[in-house]
Amino acid sequence: MIDRGGEAAPLGEELLAYTRMLFDLWYKVRDGTRSRRWLERQIDGWLRAEVRSLLEQGAACGCAKTAGMCQEILKLEPALWTFARHEGVEPTNNAWSGRCALRY
């Protein structure tokens, strides 16, 4: 989104900033400083709403590619936060994705 420029760029920059915040929170859980329940409260308390709002803005923007991408992400939005509630699931889901890729 950032690289597309125009209307999509500021949206992409904001989403990237929230991604950084998310991983800052996640690293506290991963290193044992905070609990997964704490992370879930952070996400449900403010982060999820902020990200959803940005995705909704993107879905309505004038850039067709950005709008389409945001619409598709919104369809799966609840799944974005699975890692906050389930032990063994990482925010990137790389381990899970690798297993699926091997099956197909």
Secondary structure, DSSP 8 states (H G I E B T S, - for coil): -TTT-TTHHHHHHHHHHHHHHHHHHHHHHHTTSS-HHHHHHHIIIIIHHHHHHHHHHHHTSS-HHHHHHHHHHHHTHHHHTHHHHSTT--SS-HHHHHHHHHH-
